[in-house]
């Protein structure tokens, strides 16, 4: 559903790049390094975002961590409480680095934080895979309208929106360009 | 996907979605906690008019791994005529609030009748009907083949160009029928090998090759997978139809003995839907070899049935229930 207003780019390629660099540094700073950190992207667009943040952390930590051990994915689809209200979607793989996530600081990475239900499902999915020491949340855009007591630790941009508005995140890995569009 | 009634109904895209979903389900089955909450609060009824412990347990395990409640309804021994009995049972299940029905019936077309009669609104999954179809068996066979023959292909892959030989009692086999349909959809080349008496009329119109000679077929096709069908011993006698003269002759011409096993390409998978008659259609050597996927097929069956139940049950709230 669109508002009828023209679509407007709220984050450009450059803005996205800067936001991810900042998030990467905040993660390293807050966790005093990245040795204990595991980034888990939530499909679909959380996965390339986690990969990009991971690459920046590897760079910032100058080789003290490897991307293969730092980044994975977690698909929360099977844990959603609204599974029956949505059209069936294919499941995405869950890939946890071989060291597992027990006692790690897991940072969930997603593109847009909205109702919070995806994150809740991801938290349930995590608990079936292991027991992280702590879980943090990084999102590119926080658009508000939470339905659960969930907040992000790292936010690319706070974007106040109306419910009828639509936030579309486009990433080069999956789409033509890097941009966030509000329509 | 509303129902799963026949492997022939599946488009290539749907079939691959099921296989990809099954791969994800299989990955969760190696975890310490195997249970997923996806179908919590839903009731799956296993409606078995015909005995099949393996298939029923497989569906039951699949439903339970997805947190659904399972009711096993063994309708064997019912004396009412089949049409009425199915209708009465369906209406009972509807009243009890079944969210999905898994049905096994000796009459071909019973699942289709249940799905389209309006007696019940729940999705229907065919767990084998008469000599007609057994789509989840075909899916688990395809899943097993894809895993071994195309390990690098990952999600989205079919079985394009793979050669599969299916040997034995095609006439009475819903497994063979379902496999021909599905493997053709996925791009594989199928050859059926059977005595002429065990091929159904019209098999020549199916999307596969037909041969009466197993040795020639193995030599010419160099199959990537060979699937041996179970031989019902009672079909040998004249009372059972007299489809072939003796077990020894069948075994000599169509059994996967040591010599034929050696003649297969080194990577060829040995498959069997079970239960096996060792020494009749398959030698112990072939059945127990490291290329045999017979035991793995059973495990893959649970993942495939999880995928099917998930796909027919998720996203269905918009439909009347």
Interface residues (C-beta under 8 A of the other chain):
Chain A: X75 X77 X78 X79 X83 X84 X85 X86 X87 X88 X89 X90 X91 X92 X93 X94 X124 X128 X129
Chain B: X1 X17 X20 X21 X23 X24 X25 X27 X28 X31 X33 X35 X36 X37 X38 X66 X155 X310 X311 X313 X314 X315 X316 X317 X318
